[in-house]
Amino acid sequence: MIGFTFFQFGPVTCHNFIYYCSRFTYNYILVKGALDAHSSKLMPDKKDFGYSFP
C-alpha cells in the first residue's frame, strides 16, 4: 500500500471516466452504424458505402 500514499485518486478516477466514456461512445457509434446500415429513406444504398462517404 506504499504506492497509494503518494498518489491521489482524483486524476485516476477522472482518467478512467473519460476513457470508458470515450470507449462506450465509440462502440455505440459502431454498433448503431452496423445496425442501421441496411438503408434509410434519404440514402437507400447506404450499406454500399460502408463507413466512408465521398
HTML snippet that shows the backbone in 3Dmol.js (N, CA, C, O; Angstrom):
<script src="https://3Dmol.org/build/3Dmol-min.js"></script>
<div id="view" style="width:600px;height:400px;position:relative"></div>
<script>
const pdb = `
ATOM      1  N   MET A   1       0.813  -1.198   0.000  1.00  0.00           N
ATOM      2  CA  MET A   1       0.000   0.000   0.000  1.00  0.00           C
ATOM      3  C   MET A   1       0.857   1.263   0.000  1.00  0.00           C
ATOM      4  O   MET A   1       0.331   2.358   0.203  1.00  0.00           O
ATOM      5  N   ILE A   2       2.135   1.139  -0.218  1.00  0.00           N
ATOM      6  CA  ILE A   2       3.002   2.316  -0.198  1.00  0.00           C
ATOM      7  C   ILE A   2       2.679   3.239  -1.366  1.00  0.00           C
ATOM      8  O   ILE A   2       2.702   4.460  -1.211  1.00  0.00           O
ATOM      9  N   GLY A   3       2.378   2.676  -2.529  1.00  0.00           N
ATOM     10  CA  GLY A   3       2.098   3.499  -3.699  1.00  0.00           C
ATOM     11  C   GLY A   3       0.880   4.387  -3.532  1.00  0.00           C
ATOM     12  O   GLY A   3       0.812   5.458  -4.135  1.00  0.00           O
ATOM     13  N   PHE A   4      -0.077   3.967  -2.729  1.00  0.00           N
ATOM     14  CA  PHE A   4      -1.299   4.751  -2.557  1.00  0.00           C
ATOM     15  C   PHE A   4      -1.085   5.995  -1.696  1.00  0.00           C
ATOM     16  O   PHE A   4      -1.876   6.935  -1.766  1.00  0.00           O
ATOM     17  N   THR A   5      -0.044   6.012  -0.901  1.00  0.00           N
ATOM     18  CA  THR A   5       0.184   7.179  -0.051  1.00  0.00           C
ATOM     19  C   THR A   5       0.703   8.370  -0.844  1.00  0.00           C
ATOM     20  O   THR A   5       0.493   9.515  -0.442  1.00  0.00           O
ATOM     21  N   PHE A   6       1.371   8.125  -1.954  1.00  0.00           N
ATOM     22  CA  PHE A   6       1.946   9.207  -2.750  1.00  0.00           C
ATOM     23  C   PHE A   6       1.107   9.551  -3.970  1.00  0.00           C
ATOM     24  O   PHE A   6       1.478  10.436  -4.742  1.00  0.00           O
ATOM     25  N   PHE A   7       0.008   8.883  -4.154  1.00  0.00           N
ATOM     26  CA  PHE A   7      -0.769   9.066  -5.381  1.00  0.00           C
ATOM     27  C   PHE A   7      -2.203   9.421  -5.029  1.00  0.00           C
ATOM     28  O   PHE A   7      -2.822   8.774  -4.184  1.00  0.00           O
ATOM     29  N   GLN A   8      -2.719  10.432  -5.668  1.00  0.00           N
ATOM     30  CA  GLN A   8      -4.097  10.831  -5.409  1.00  0.00           C
ATOM     31  C   GLN A   8      -5.031  10.077  -6.345  1.00  0.00           C
ATOM     32  O   GLN A   8      -4.649   9.726  -7.462  1.00  0.00           O
ATOM     33  N   PHE A   9      -6.246   9.831  -5.891  1.00  0.00           N
ATOM     34  CA  PHE A   9      -7.205   9.082  -6.693  1.00  0.00           C
ATOM     35  C   PHE A   9      -7.978   9.962  -7.657  1.00  0.00           C
ATOM     36  O   PHE A   9      -8.614   9.436  -8.569  1.00  0.00           O
ATOM     37  N   GLY A  10      -7.952  11.266  -7.498  1.00  0.00           N
ATOM     38  CA  GLY A  10      -8.705  12.165  -8.366  1.00  0.00           C
ATOM     39  C   GLY A  10      -8.338  12.049  -9.831  1.00  0.00           C
ATOM     40  O   GLY A  10      -9.223  11.828 -10.658  1.00  0.00           O
ATOM     41  N   PRO A  11      -7.054  12.190 -10.193  1.00  0.00           N
ATOM     42  CA  PRO A  11      -6.678  12.094 -11.610  1.00  0.00           C
ATOM     43  C   PRO A  11      -6.961  10.724 -12.213  1.00  0.00           C
ATOM     44  O   PRO A  11      -7.336  10.620 -13.381  1.00  0.00           O
ATOM     45  N   VAL A  12      -6.781   9.669 -11.410  1.00  0.00           N
ATOM     46  CA  VAL A  12      -7.028   8.318 -11.924  1.00  0.00           C
ATOM     47  C   VAL A  12      -8.508   8.123 -12.199  1.00  0.00           C
ATOM     48  O   VAL A  12      -8.876   7.572 -13.236  1.00  0.00           O
ATOM     49  N   THR A  13      -9.349   8.558 -11.301  1.00  0.00           N
ATOM     50  CA  THR A  13     -10.794   8.425 -11.478  1.00  0.00           C
ATOM     51  C   THR A  13     -11.265   9.224 -12.681  1.00  0.00           C
ATOM     52  O   THR A  13     -12.084   8.747 -13.467  1.00  0.00           O
ATOM     53  N   CYS A  14     -10.754  10.428 -12.826  1.00  0.00           N
ATOM     54  CA  CYS A  14     -11.130  11.275 -13.958  1.00  0.00           C
ATOM     55  C   CYS A  14     -10.661  10.647 -15.265  1.00  0.00           C
ATOM     56  O   CYS A  14     -11.396  10.643 -16.253  1.00  0.00           O
ATOM     57  N   HIS A  15      -9.444  10.118 -15.274  1.00  0.00           N
ATOM     58  CA  HIS A  15      -8.920   9.485 -16.488  1.00  0.00           C
ATOM     59  C   HIS A  15      -9.740   8.261 -16.861  1.00  0.00           C
ATOM     60  O   HIS A  15     -10.068   8.065 -18.031  1.00  0.00           O
ATOM     61  N   ASN A  16     -10.075   7.430 -15.870  1.00  0.00           N
ATOM     62  CA  ASN A  16     -10.875   6.239 -16.151  1.00  0.00           C
ATOM     63  C   ASN A  16     -12.258   6.612 -16.654  1.00  0.00           C
ATOM     64  O   ASN A  16     -12.779   5.965 -17.562  1.00  0.00           O
ATOM     65  N   PHE A  17     -12.858   7.641 -16.082  1.00  0.00           N
ATOM     66  CA  PHE A  17     -14.179   8.084 -16.523  1.00  0.00           C
ATOM     67  C   PHE A  17     -14.138   8.547 -17.976  1.00  0.00           C
ATOM     68  O   PHE A  17     -14.994   8.161 -18.773  1.00  0.00           O
ATOM     69  N   ILE A  18     -13.163   9.363 -18.324  1.00  0.00           N
ATOM     70  CA  ILE A  18     -13.044   9.857 -19.703  1.00  0.00           C
ATOM     71  C   ILE A  18     -12.754   8.704 -20.650  1.00  0.00           C
ATOM     72  O   ILE A  18     -13.326   8.640 -21.739  1.00  0.00           O
ATOM     73  N   TYR A  19     -11.873   7.791 -20.250  1.00  0.00           N
ATOM     74  CA  TYR A  19     -11.508   6.660 -21.099  1.00  0.00           C
ATOM     75  C   TYR A  19     -12.716   5.768 -21.374  1.00  0.00           C
ATOM     76  O   TYR A  19     -12.974   5.421 -22.527  1.00  0.00           O
ATOM     77  N   TYR A  20     -13.454   5.396 -20.342  1.00  0.00           N
ATOM     78  CA  TYR A  20     -14.582   4.489 -20.539  1.00  0.00           C
ATOM     79  C   TYR A  20     -15.752   5.167 -21.244  1.00  0.00           C
ATOM     80  O   TYR A  20     -16.486   4.511 -21.982  1.00  0.00           O
ATOM     81  N   CYS A  21     -15.936   6.458 -21.032  1.00  0.00           N
ATOM     82  CA  CYS A  21     -16.979   7.175 -21.777  1.00  0.00           C
ATOM     83  C   CYS A  21     -16.639   7.236 -23.259  1.00  0.00           C
ATOM     84  O   CYS A  21     -17.515   7.075 -24.108  1.00  0.00           O
ATOM     85  N   SER A  22     -15.374   7.469 -23.568  1.00  0.00           N
ATOM     86  CA  SER A  22     -14.991   7.524 -24.978  1.00  0.00           C
ATOM     87  C   SER A  22     -15.088   6.144 -25.620  1.00  0.00           C
ATOM     88  O   SER A  22     -15.502   6.028 -26.774  1.00  0.00           O
ATOM     89  N   ARG A  23     -14.712   5.102 -24.892  1.00  0.00           N
ATOM     90  CA  ARG A  23     -14.846   3.743 -25.437  1.00  0.00           C
ATOM     91  C   ARG A  23     -16.313   3.380 -25.651  1.00  0.00           C
ATOM     92  O   ARG A  23     -16.659   2.773 -26.665  1.00  0.00           O
ATOM     93  N   PHE A  24     -17.173   3.744 -24.710  1.00  0.00           N
ATOM     94  CA  PHE A  24     -18.598   3.470 -24.847  1.00  0.00           C
ATOM     95  C   PHE A  24     -19.170   4.209 -26.048  1.00  0.00           C
ATOM     96  O   PHE A  24     -19.939   3.637 -26.820  1.00  0.00           O
ATOM     97  N   THR A  25     -18.802   5.471 -26.209  1.00  0.00           N
ATOM     98  CA  THR A  25     -19.306   6.263 -27.331  1.00  0.00           C
ATOM     99  C   THR A  25     -18.829   5.686 -28.657  1.00  0.00           C
ATOM    100  O   THR A  25     -19.608   5.589 -29.606  1.00  0.00           O
ATOM    101  N   TYR A  26     -17.567   5.307 -28.733  1.00  0.00           N
ATOM    102  CA  TYR A  26     -17.005   4.717 -29.944  1.00  0.00           C
ATOM    103  C   TYR A  26     -17.737   3.420 -30.302  1.00  0.00           C
ATOM    104  O   TYR A  26     -18.124   3.222 -31.453  1.00  0.00           O
ATOM    105  N   ASN A  27     -17.923   2.546 -29.324  1.00  0.00           N
ATOM    106  CA  ASN A  27     -18.624   1.285 -29.580  1.00  0.00           C
ATOM    107  C   ASN A  27     -20.089   1.518 -29.926  1.00  0.00           C
ATOM    108  O   ASN A  27     -20.641   0.820 -30.776  1.00  0.00           O
ATOM    109  N   TYR A  28     -20.722   2.487 -29.279  1.00  0.00           N
ATOM    110  CA  TYR A  28     -22.119   2.803 -29.574  1.00  0.00           C
ATOM    111  C   TYR A  28     -22.275   3.271 -31.018  1.00  0.00           C
ATOM    112  O   TYR A  28     -23.211   2.860 -31.704  1.00  0.00           O
ATOM    113  N   ILE A  29     -21.375   4.120 -31.479  1.00  0.00           N
ATOM    114  CA  ILE A  29     -21.445   4.611 -32.855  1.00  0.00           C
ATOM    115  C   ILE A  29     -21.239   3.467 -33.839  1.00  0.00           C
ATOM    116  O   ILE A  29     -21.942   3.389 -34.846  1.00  0.00           O
ATOM    117  N   LEU A  30     -20.286   2.577 -33.565  1.00  0.00           N
ATOM    118  CA  LEU A  30     -20.047   1.452 -34.472  1.00  0.00           C
ATOM    119  C   LEU A  30     -21.230   0.489 -34.511  1.00  0.00           C
ATOM    120  O   LEU A  30     -21.628   0.043 -35.588  1.00  0.00           O
ATOM    121  N   VAL A  31     -21.789   0.167 -33.362  1.00  0.00           N
ATOM    122  CA  VAL A  31     -22.925  -0.761 -33.322  1.00  0.00           C
ATOM    123  C   VAL A  31     -24.151  -0.134 -33.967  1.00  0.00           C
ATOM    124  O   VAL A  31     -24.856  -0.794 -34.731  1.00  0.00           O
ATOM    125  N   LYS A  32     -24.410   1.126 -33.670  1.00  0.00           N
ATOM    126  CA  LYS A  32     -25.562   1.803 -34.273  1.00  0.00           C
ATOM    127  C   LYS A  32     -25.393   1.899 -35.785  1.00  0.00           C
ATOM    128  O   LYS A  32     -26.355   1.706 -36.529  1.00  0.00           O
ATOM    129  N   GLY A  33     -24.191   2.191 -36.241  1.00  0.00           N
ATOM    130  CA  GLY A  33     -23.935   2.244 -37.677  1.00  0.00           C
ATOM    131  C   GLY A  33     -24.107   0.888 -38.336  1.00  0.00           C
ATOM    132  O   GLY A  33     -24.618   0.796 -39.452  1.00  0.00           O
ATOM    133  N   ALA A  34     -23.680  -0.171 -37.649  1.00  0.00           N
ATOM    134  CA  ALA A  34     -23.824  -1.508 -38.211  1.00  0.00           C
ATOM    135  C   ALA A  34     -25.286  -1.934 -38.260  1.00  0.00           C
ATOM    136  O   ALA A  34     -25.710  -2.579 -39.219  1.00  0.00           O
ATOM    137  N   LEU A  35     -26.062  -1.580 -37.237  1.00  0.00           N
ATOM    138  CA  LEU A  35     -27.469  -1.974 -37.213  1.00  0.00           C
ATOM    139  C   LEU A  35     -28.318  -1.144 -38.172  1.00  0.00           C
ATOM    140  O   LEU A  35     -29.305  -1.643 -38.713  1.00  0.00           O
ATOM    141  N   ASP A  36     -27.948   0.103 -38.387  1.00  0.00           N
ATOM    142  CA  ASP A  36     -28.722   0.980 -39.261  1.00  0.00           C
ATOM    143  C   ASP A  36     -28.176   1.032 -40.683  1.00  0.00           C
ATOM    144  O   ASP A  36     -28.598   1.879 -41.471  1.00  0.00           O
ATOM    145  N   ALA A  37     -27.249   0.148 -41.023  1.00  0.00           N
ATOM    146  CA  ALA A  37     -26.583   0.237 -42.315  1.00  0.00           C
ATOM    147  C   ALA A  37     -27.414  -0.332 -43.460  1.00  0.00           C
ATOM    148  O   ALA A  37     -27.022  -0.195 -44.619  1.00  0.00           O
ATOM    149  N   HIS A  38     -28.542  -0.960 -43.171  1.00  0.00           N
ATOM    150  CA  HIS A  38     -29.292  -1.603 -44.246  1.00  0.00           C
ATOM    151  C   HIS A  38     -29.859  -0.589 -45.226  1.00  0.00           C
ATOM    152  O   HIS A  38     -29.746  -0.785 -46.436  1.00  0.00           O
ATOM    153  N   SER A  39     -30.453   0.469 -44.751  1.00  0.00           N
ATOM    154  CA  SER A  39     -30.966   1.502 -45.656  1.00  0.00           C
ATOM    155  C   SER A  39     -31.537   2.650 -44.852  1.00  0.00           C
ATOM    156  O   SER A  39     -31.711   2.557 -43.637  1.00  0.00           O
ATOM    157  N   SER A  40     -31.819   3.712 -45.538  1.00  0.00           N
ATOM    158  CA  SER A  40     -32.537   4.825 -44.948  1.00  0.00           C
ATOM    159  C   SER A  40     -33.342   5.484 -46.059  1.00  0.00           C
ATOM    160  O   SER A  40     -33.112   5.213 -47.238  1.00  0.00           O
ATOM    161  N   LYS A  41     -34.271   6.337 -45.694  1.00  0.00           N
ATOM    162  CA  LYS A  41     -35.097   6.978 -46.718  1.00  0.00           C
ATOM    163  C   LYS A  41     -34.302   7.973 -47.550  1.00  0.00           C
ATOM    164  O   LYS A  41     -34.551   8.128 -48.745  1.00  0.00           O
ATOM    165  N   LEU A  42     -33.353   8.641 -46.925  1.00  0.00           N
ATOM    166  CA  LEU A  42     -32.560   9.619 -47.662  1.00  0.00           C
ATOM    167  C   LEU A  42     -31.483   8.972 -48.521  1.00  0.00           C
ATOM    168  O   LEU A  42     -31.076   9.529 -49.541  1.00  0.00           O
ATOM    169  N   MET A  43     -31.026   7.808 -48.111  1.00  0.00           N
ATOM    170  CA  MET A  43     -29.918   7.156 -48.809  1.00  0.00           C
ATOM    171  C   MET A  43     -30.177   5.654 -48.862  1.00  0.00           C
ATOM    172  O   MET A  43     -29.708   4.931 -47.982  1.00  0.00           O
ATOM    173  N   PRO A  44     -30.906   5.158 -49.858  1.00  0.00           N
ATOM    174  CA  PRO A  44     -31.272   3.737 -49.899  1.00  0.00           C
ATOM    175  C   PRO A  44     -30.079   2.792 -50.059  1.00  0.00           C
ATOM    176  O   PRO A  44     -30.135   1.652 -49.597  1.00  0.00           O
ATOM    177  N   ASP A  45     -29.007   3.245 -50.703  1.00  0.00           N
ATOM    178  CA  ASP A  45     -27.845   2.379 -50.900  1.00  0.00           C
ATOM    179  C   ASP A  45     -26.759   2.654 -49.859  1.00  0.00           C
ATOM    180  O   ASP A  45     -25.568   2.610 -50.166  1.00  0.00           O
ATOM    181  N   LYS A  46     -27.173   2.933 -48.653  1.00  0.00           N
ATOM    182  CA  LYS A  46     -26.262   3.296 -47.572  1.00  0.00           C
ATOM    183  C   LYS A  46     -25.278   2.174 -47.251  1.00  0.00           C
ATOM    184  O   LYS A  46     -24.116   2.442 -46.949  1.00  0.00           O
ATOM    185  N   LYS A  47     -25.723   0.939 -47.310  1.00  0.00           N
ATOM    186  CA  LYS A  47     -24.849  -0.179 -46.958  1.00  0.00           C
ATOM    187  C   LYS A  47     -23.698  -0.351 -47.928  1.00  0.00           C
ATOM    188  O   LYS A  47     -22.683  -0.945 -47.564  1.00  0.00           O
ATOM    189  N   ASP A  48     -23.818   0.146 -49.149  1.00  0.00           N
ATOM    190  CA  ASP A  48     -22.746   0.006 -50.128  1.00  0.00           C
ATOM    191  C   ASP A  48     -21.587   0.961 -49.867  1.00  0.00           C
ATOM    192  O   ASP A  48     -20.482   0.741 -50.362  1.00  0.00           O
ATOM    193  N   PHE A  49     -21.830   2.019 -49.094  1.00  0.00           N
ATOM    194  CA  PHE A  49     -20.777   2.996 -48.831  1.00  0.00           C
ATOM    195  C   PHE A  49     -19.889   2.598 -47.661  1.00  0.00           C
ATOM    196  O   PHE A  49     -18.757   3.075 -47.570  1.00  0.00           O
ATOM    197  N   GLY A  50     -20.356   1.757 -46.779  1.00  0.00           N
ATOM    198  CA  GLY A  50     -19.576   1.416 -45.595  1.00  0.00           C
ATOM    199  C   GLY A  50     -19.513   2.595 -44.640  1.00  0.00           C
ATOM    200  O   GLY A  50     -20.511   3.283 -44.428  1.00  0.00           O
ATOM    201  N   TYR A  51     -18.338   2.827 -44.064  1.00  0.00           N
ATOM    202  CA  TYR A  51     -18.174   3.927 -43.117  1.00  0.00           C
ATOM    203  C   TYR A  51     -17.560   5.154 -43.766  1.00  0.00           C
ATOM    204  O   TYR A  51     -17.295   6.139 -43.077  1.00  0.00           O
ATOM    205  N   SER A  52     -17.327   5.123 -45.069  1.00  0.00           N
ATOM    206  CA  SER A  52     -16.756   6.289 -45.746  1.00  0.00           C
ATOM    207  C   SER A  52     -17.762   6.845 -46.737  1.00  0.00           C
ATOM    208  O   SER A  52     -18.516   6.099 -47.362  1.00  0.00           O
ATOM    209  N   PHE A  53     -17.766   8.134 -46.870  1.00  0.00           N
ATOM    210  CA  PHE A  53     -18.632   8.812 -47.816  1.00  0.00           C
ATOM    211  C   PHE A  53     -17.767   9.619 -48.773  1.00  0.00           C
ATOM    212  O   PHE A  53     -16.700  10.100 -48.391  1.00  0.00           O
ATOM    213  N   PRO A  54     -18.213   9.768 -49.993  1.00  0.00           N
ATOM    214  CA  PRO A  54     -17.383  10.511 -50.961  1.00  0.00           C
ATOM    215  C   PRO A  54     -17.264  11.979 -50.623  1.00  0.00           C
ATOM    216  O   PRO A  54     -16.601  12.726 -51.343  1.00  0.00           O
TER     217      PRO A  54
END
`;
const viewer = $3Dmol.createViewer("view");
viewer.addModel(pdb, "pdb");
viewer.setStyle({}, {cartoon: {color: "spectrum"}});
viewer.zoomTo();
viewer.render();
</script>
